[in-house]
Amino acid sequence: MLRAFLRTTAARARSRTPRSVPDDDVLLDAPDDRLAPALVAAARGDYAPAASLLSTTREHAEWEHRDRYATRLAAFARSRAEWLDTWRATAPDDPDALLIAARLAVHRRWDSPARAELLRQLVPAVVGAAETSGPDPVPWRTALDAARGARAGHAEFERLWAQAVRRSAHHYGCHVAALQYLAASSPGAHGECLDFAETAAQDAPEDALVRALPLRAAFTCLTSTGTATANATSTAPTTAAVRTPRRRLDAAADRAIALSAAHPAADPWTAELRNLLAYVLLRLGRRQDAAEQLRLTGPYVTSFPWERDTDDPLGHFLQARADVRAEARARAPGHPPRGRAERSAPGDH
């Protein structure tokens, strides 16, 4: 973790306007300047920087940052929990420690074959902790994830959802949890997923992260098992009950491109958005657009979404980037054309 922190600082200095970041300088899931010291301290058993970071996000209502930091800290605690145990023993009622503990409890049960039953037992405690969290929507995101894993009924999930949006109408993490619930409870309901995501994006402020929700919905459509090609002009047979119009997937990508353009290049905060956007663009066959997003990521690679297809997300990213660069060189003057349209059928990457 310390090595990643030091490499992050060096890579950022070299990559203010990234052109071609060498493979050796690419970082997987690198923490930003606020999270890195907290993780380094936690590795040494010191919880104070993590407590200070989360307290700051709560006091300043930085809900998107709080959600992301809580997720990363809980993931770290899954393998190194000594610092969290000390924190909880020292301050058992600390809302930030309770948030990490709840997120960790959900993570630990998620991969079990008995996930649904284990999470059903956990949901009351997670919801109870959320009910004491005041205006903070992030504990409700954890409650929504737990309910989804427990296969909660629509009425119960909608009750939790109402509590979440009452606290923050445009919180991205809560909307992702709701989108995932919708996709899991109604397989093949891609139109409904896009409807939900597009409505949330349209109602959100210009700079809100939830404006990228249609991109997340497009990813769900493109990667659903058994989904046929999303190219509406394709004559390929379909085994899916619903075909997603290509124009809606392109519109979702275009909206995310606009959001990406509002942020500086090589920005760690926007890294997950740009990695997901590049992945979706490649699935849509929009290689030139994908090449630009791969450039804008700079040295910052995120496991999601590349981990979906492999146990080596960094290797997958590097191979995709190499393929895009090779194709760009082949299209350059002096090289014969490949005879392939910019928007080819998705699903071939």
PyMOL commands that set and color helices and strands:
alter all, ss='L'
color gray80, all
select helices_A, chain A and resi 2-14+23-25+35-43+48-59+63-79+82-90+95-110+115-131+138-149+154-167+172-185+190-203+209-223+246-261+268-283+287-296+303-306+313-331
alter helices_A, ss='H'
color red, helices_A
select strands_A, chain A and resi 27-28+300-301
alter strands_A, ss='S'
color yellow, strands_A
deselect
rebuild
show_as cartoon
